[in-house]
Amino acid sequence: MKAVALYGTAGVLVLSGLAAVAAAPPGSADTPAAAYPAAGGTAAAPGADAAEAAGTLTAAARAAAAGIAFGACPKSESLPASVRCGSIRVPLDYARPDGQQISLTVSRGRATGKAAERQGALIYNPGGPGASSMFFPMAAAVPVWKPLAAAYDLVGYAPRGVARSAPLSCEEPAQYAKPSTTAPIYPSEAFKRKKIAQAKSYARGCSRRAGTALRQYNSLNNARDLDVLRAALGERKLTFMGASYGTYFGALYATLFPTHVRRMVFDSAVDPDPAKIWYQDNLGQSLAFERRWTDFRTWVAQHDKTYHLGTDASDVLAAYETARSRLADRPAGAVGPAQLQGAFLQAGYYDDVWPDSARALARYLKGDPKPLIKLAAPDPAAAKANENSTAVYTAVECNDADWPGDWRVWDDDNTALARRAPFETWDNVWMNLPCAYWPAPRQKPLDVRSTDGRLPTTLILAAERDAATPYPGALELQRRLKGSVLITERGAGTHGIGGGANTCVNTYLDDYLLKGRTPVRRASCAPHPLPDPVSLEKRTLPRPRPAL
């Protein structure tokens, strides 16, 4: 399953009366000198490969010396002139730092504040795996992000394999753009056999197209790339904000390079328990989406005077199932049950899409398919980017850890789960099933942990009803990172809450990134208001294609 988020709107201010304590003090972030910390701070964490640790040292030292030659961004990035672009070189394989090198694209918007107020670079990753943050410098134009944009250079980048960063592909985009329109909630044995064959074929395609390089697309290398980017920017210490999957390789970074961290924000945290990466995490995600799907239907029912889909969540479900049945018999343009499912899955991620989703369903059932087609139809122009994103997602998750290689395990686990959580369970299986037949060697997940005091205070943001990264993952991450602070948006379920609709959350975020201040251990914010059923409010920043 995939998920990413970055958007900026205003919300309700609810401040907690907790004492503040200082996080890591600001470093000499604007000074290129000594951009790579002393070698004593780079000792490999337990379980890390010594050759790759040494290779990261070598690559970061080279990057610090070379810097980044920023210039005009390619037109393909669709970025304003105020944003500048460049690239860094990283080893394909960190165990062989003198071997093949790949280029990662980088974007930067300079801090807008006075020189005395500037605190260096803030690097952002929106998740995935498979999402780019090249758009991130545009956050400077959004009111809620302006205080951070005044203090920090806003830096985005495309991780390895994504977009122009040594792009990965597993099949022709034209083939990817022809998905099945069917998506049975309770698949037949014949349908399962078909999906198994497709998963095997997809895994073979990844291996055939990438060759021996395929194994190098993994989360540990994403963490190492982040350290090379830090050095190339001239930053002695890293200030980083990761959302969704970005929290996972951010946590790997904190484990591998604790003394390189200045400030780090984990927004909507993946559960980093090695036993859950990634098979168990996906099972938990499918269950959580069922609850969030109910939240959406309950909201629609509360606004029956607007949508006329019923006064109870079960009524709305019946309306949705009616639409599924009709689309199975007669698709609306390119929209069948699979596309309907994909579109309404977004309602599990973000409540700001609830009004448009409910309206599209209501209009379709009254004979007007246009809003649903607009909402759910695939965009042929995005086929190449979407195929690339899916390829990176699959490679990283399959490479990161062992997955069950016996279909019977998948079938038994998900058949049982679908009885409790039918909405997303089987679609999640089909997304990840290539990992059962993955040809590249698997890694053993790193034991994310920091207990020796070398890691400065970090900040975790979490919505209590988040489906894509269920709330227990935030609790587990805090347990593993000594001294970390958890901010919870109670009763809310939007995925990715930093810089979003909750002013209380944003106040804690700004206090941490701008002043190094946090509550003692935990604090809570009331939920942001749910959308008005006739609201036409739109997001002010582009949200990348949902990834993990």
N, C-alpha and C positions, 0 to 999 in steps of 0.2 A: 504494500500500500504506500501511497506517496502523499507527502504533505509539506507545504511551505507557506510562509506568510510574511508580508511586510505591507503595512498600510498605515495611514495616519489620520485620525479624526479625534474629536474631543469627547470627553466623557464626564462622569460625575466624580467630584473630588471627595474622597473619604480618607482622611489621614489617621494613621494609627499613632497613639501616644507612647511610642517606644523610644527608649534612649538610643542615641546614635553612637556608633563607634567608628574609628578611622579604619578604612581599608588600606590597601597598599598606597604609599605616598607617591605622588607624581614623580616620574623620573625625568631624565634629560631627553624627552622624546623628540624634541626638535633638532637635536644635535646628532649629525651622522657619525661622529667619532665613536669608537667603541661600540659599534652597532651589534656586534655579536658578543654575548656575555662570556666571561672567562670559562675556560674548558672545564673547570671544576663544577660548573652548573649544568653540564650536559651529560652527566653519567646516565647510562641507560637505566630505565626503570626496570624492576623485576619482570622478567619475561621478554624484554625487548631484545632484539638481535644486536649484538655488539657491532657487527659489520655495518648494519644500516644506521646505527647511532653515529659511528665514525663518518659514514657517508653523508649524513645530514650536517655534521660539523663542517665537512669540506664544502658542501654545496652552499651552506649559509655564508661561509667566509667569502666564497667567490661572489655571491650575490651582494654582500655588503660592499665589496670593492667595486663591483660594476654599477650598482644602483639601478635605477629605472629611467630610461630615456622617454619621458612623457611627451606626447605630441597630440595632434588632432586625432579624434576617434574616427574609425571607418564609418561610412554612412550606414553600413549594415547594423551598427549598434543603436542607431536612432537616439543618440545622446546630444544634449545641447552643447554649444561651443564652450561653455564654462567648464565642462568636464573634459579631462585629458586622459588619454589612453597610452598604455605601454605594455611591456611584457617582461617576464622573467624566464630564466632557463633553470630547469630542475632535472635531476637524473630520472630516467624512466625507472631504474632500479637503484635504490639507495645503497645496496650492497656493492654496487659497481659505479661509484660516483664519476669515474672517468669514462664510462661507457656512453650509451645513447642518451642524448638530452632531448627534452621536449619543452615547448614554450607554453606558458600560461598567460592569458590576457588579463590585464589589470586596468581599472578605471579609478580616477581620483578627482574629487572636488576639493579645492583648498579651503581651509578654515576661513570663515568670514569675519571672525572677531579680531580684536587688537592683538598684536604680537605677544603681549604679556599674558593674554588669556589662553593662548593656544597650548594644547596638550599632546600634540602629535597626531598619529593616525588612528582611526577607529575602523577596523576591518569587520565586514559583515558577511555572513553566509546565511542564506535563507532556507537551507535544508536540501531535501532530495532523498537519496543521492541523485544527482543529475540536474540540479538547478544552478543558475548563474546569478551573481549579484552585481553584474556590470551596471545595472540601473541604479544602484544604491546612492551614488552621489546626488541624484535628483531629489533625495529626501531633504536636501537643504532648502528647497522651496516650500516645504510643508510646514505649517506653523508649529506643530507639536515637536518637530525635529530641529527647529531653528536654534535652540540653546546648545544642542550637541554640535550642530553644524558650525556654530561660532567658535567652539573650542577645539574641534577636531577636523582634520582632513578626513573626509568620508571616502573610504576605499572599498571598492567592489572588485570581484574577480570571477573568472570562470574556472572552476576546479578542473583537474586533469580529466580529459575525456569529453568535457562539455563545450559545446559550441566551437569556437576557434582554438580551444586549448587541446591540441592533439585529439581531435574528435574521434569518438568511438561509435561504431555502427554494427548492428547485428543482422540487419536485413535491409532490403531496398525500401526507401521511404514510400514508394508507390505501393508496395506490398503491405507496409504498415498501415497505410491510409485506407485499406479495405478490410476493416474489422467486421466480425460477425455482428449482425443486429440482434442475435438471440442471447439471452442471459438468464437461464432458468435458475430460480431460487433453490429448487430441489432437482438437480440434474439427473438424467437417466444414466444407466451404465454405458449406453452407446455414446452419449455426449461426453462422459468422462474419458472414454477411450480416445475420442477425437481430440480432446484437450491435452491428454498425455502425449499423443503424437505431435501436436503442435509445440508443446514444451520441449520435447526432445529435438525437434527440428530447429527451434530457436536457439537452444544451447549450442547445437552444432554450428549454427550460423555465426554466433559470437566467436567461437573458437577458430573457425575458418577465416573470418575477416581480420581478427586481431592477432592471431598466431600466438607466439610465446609471450607477447606483451600483455595478454589478457589478464594474467595473474597480478599485474602491477597496478590495476585499478582497484584500490582497496582503501579502507578508512585509515589505516596506519600511514599509508603514503599521503593521504590527504592531510593528516596532521603534520607530517614532515614538510610537505609543500608549504603549509601555513608558516612554519618557522623560517623557511627560505624567503617567503614573501616579507615577513617581519624584518629580516636582515636587509633585504633589498631596499626597503623603504627607509632604512637608516634608523630603525627603532631598536633601542637597547632592550626594551621590554614590550610585550604584546598587549594591546588593548583590543579585545575581540568580543563581538556579539554574534552568537549563533542561534538560529531558530530550528526547531524540529531536528532533523538529522544533523544539522550543524552543531547541536548540543553534544552529539555523540562523539564526533571527531574532535570537538573542542575539549571534551572530557579526556579523550586520549592524549591530546596535547598537554593538558594540565598534569597528566600522569607521567608523560615522557619528559616534559620540560617545565617542571614546576617553578624553577627559578627564572624562567623567561617571561612569566606572566606578570603583567602590571594590574590589569583589571579584566575580568571575563564575565560575560552575561550568558546564561543558558536560558533561552526563552522557549518554553514548551519542551520539556526534557524527555528524551528517549531513556527508557530503563536500561542502564549500562551493565546490568548483571550479565557476566559472560554466558551463563546458562540460558539466557533469554535471547541472545543475539543469534539470528534474527527470527528464527522459527516461532519461538514462544512469544516474542514481542508481537508478531503478526496475529497470533491467535488472540492475544489480549486486546489488540486493536479492533478486531472484528466484533468482539463482545461489546466493547465500548461504543462502537458506532451504532449498535442497536439502541442503546440508551439515548444517544444524541438524536437518532432518527425519531424516537418517541417524543423528545423535546420539541422538535420541529413540528410534528403533527399536532401536538398539544397546542402550540402557538397558533397554528392555522385554525384549529377548532375554536379557539378563543376569539377569532376574528371571522366567524361564520357570516356575519352581516356583510363583510367585504368579499369573501371568496365563495361562500355558499357550497362548501365541501363537507359540511357536517359540523355538529356541535361537540363531537367527541373524537379523540385521537383514532379510535377504531373506525369511525366514519371516514376520516381522511385516508386511512390506510385502504379502505374499500374503494375509495375514489382512485387512488393511485393504482391499485390492482386492476381496476377497470381500464385505466389508460394502458397499462402493460398488456392486457389482453387484446385491446384494440390494435395496438401497435404491432403485436405479434402477427395479427391477421393482415394488417395493412399498414406498413410503415408510413410515417409522415415525412415524405422526402427521404432523407438519409437517416431519419431517426426511428430506430426500433427500440425494443426493450433494453438492449445493452446501452444505447445512448441515453435513454431515459434514466437508467440506473446511474450512469456516470455523471449526468447533470445533477441529479438529486443527492448524490454523494457529497457534492459541494456544500449542501445544507448541513451536513455533519461536521464540516470544517469551520464554516463561517456563517454566523447568523445574519450578516448584512445582505446575504443573498436570499433570505427567506421570502421577502415580499415578491421579488421577481419569479422565484420558483413556484410559489403558491399561485400567483397570477397565471403563469404559463399553464399549469395543470388545470386550473379552472376554465381558462379560455379553450383549451383543447377539448375538454369534455363537453363544452357548449358548441363545438363545431368550428372553432377557429384555431388551426394548428400553428399559425405564424409565430406567436410568442414562444411556443415550445421548440419550434425549429430553430429560432434565433438562439434560444438558450442551449440546446443540446446537439445541434448538428455539427459534425466534425468540420474543421477548417482545413481544406486541402492545402492552403498556403503554409500551414504550420506543420505539415507532415514530416518534413525533414528534421525540424527542431524537436518535435515530439518523439520521433524514432530515436534520435540521439539521446534524449533525456531518459527514455526507457532503457536503452542499451546500457547507459552508465549506472542507472539504478540497479539493474539486474546484475551487472558485473560486480559492483561493489558489495551488494548484499550476499551474492553467492560466494564471492571470494573471502568474505570476512570470517566465515564460521562454517562448521558442519551443519548440514541439513539432512533430514531423513532421506535415505536413498530408496526406501521401500514405499511404493505407492500405498500399500495397505495402511501404513501409519498415517499418512495424510488423509486418506479416505475415512478411517475410523475416527480420527480426531475431529475432522471438520463435519462429518455427518452428525456426530453428537453435538457439536457446537451450533450447527445450523438449526437444531431444534429449539435452541434458546435465542439465537441471533441470526435469523435468516436473511436480513437485509443485505449484508455485505460479505458474509463468510465465503461463499464459493467464488465470487469475483476476486477476492483476496488470494484464494488458492491459485487461480489461473494466472494471476500476476506474478506469483513467486515460484510456480512449479518448475520452471527451467532449472532452479537450484537443485532439484532432486537428481538431475542428469548432467550436472555441471562438469566439464572436462578438466578445468584448471585445478591445480592443488589448492586446498582450503587452508586458511589460517586458523590458529587458535586465538580467540578474542583476548585482548589484553585485559587484565584485571584492573579496572579503573579504581584508583585509590590514592588518597593523599592524607597521611596521618602523621607525618614527621614535622609539620610546621613550615615546610619550605614553600608551600603554595599560599599566596596571599588570599585574603577574603574574596570569594566569588559570589555572584548573585544569580539566583534561580527564580524564574518567573513561571507561574503555572496557573491555568484555569482548572477549576475543580472538576468540571464535566467535559474536559477536552477528550475527544474521541481518538484523534490521530496519535497522540502521545498521552495515554491515560495517566491520571494524577499520581498513582503509586510510583511511577517512574521518577517523578520529581523528588518524592520522599526517599527513594533509593539513592538517587544521585547525591542528595544532601548527606545521607548517611555515609557515603563513601568519600566525600570531599570534606575533610575536617575544616571547620570554620566557615563553611558556606552558609549563606542566608537565603531563606525561601520566602518569596512573596506570593501569596495565593489570592486569586480572584475567586471568591466564594460564589457558588451557584451559577457560574458562567461556563461556557463551553467553547468559545472561539479559540481557534488554534493559532498561536502567535499573538501575544498580547502586548509586547513592548512597543511603544510608539503608536498604540492603537486607540480604542475608544474609552479607555478607563484612565481618568486623570490621576487617580490615586496610584495606580500602577506606574504611570509615567513619572510621577513625582519621585517615587523610590528609584526608578531607573536613572533619572537625572541626578539625584543626590549622589548616587553611587558613581556614575561615570564622570560627573563634573567635580565632585567634592570628595570622593572616596568615603562617603558616609553610608552606613547601613543600619537597620535595626539590629538588635543584639543577636537574634537567631531566626525568628519568624515574625511575619506580620500578615495581616489579611486586608483585602479591599472588598467592599460591596460590589456586586456585579454591575457592569455597565447596563444601561437601559436596552431592552430588546427593541428591534426596529418597529417603527410605525408601519402599519400594513399598507399605507399608500405612499410611503416615503420614496422619493426619487433620488435620495442622496447617493452619490457614487464615491468609490474609493479614489483617493488623491494620488496614489502611487500604483504603478502596475504590480500586480501580484504574479509571480512566476507560475508557470504550469505546475499544478500539484505533483509532488514527487512522493517519496516514501510515505 
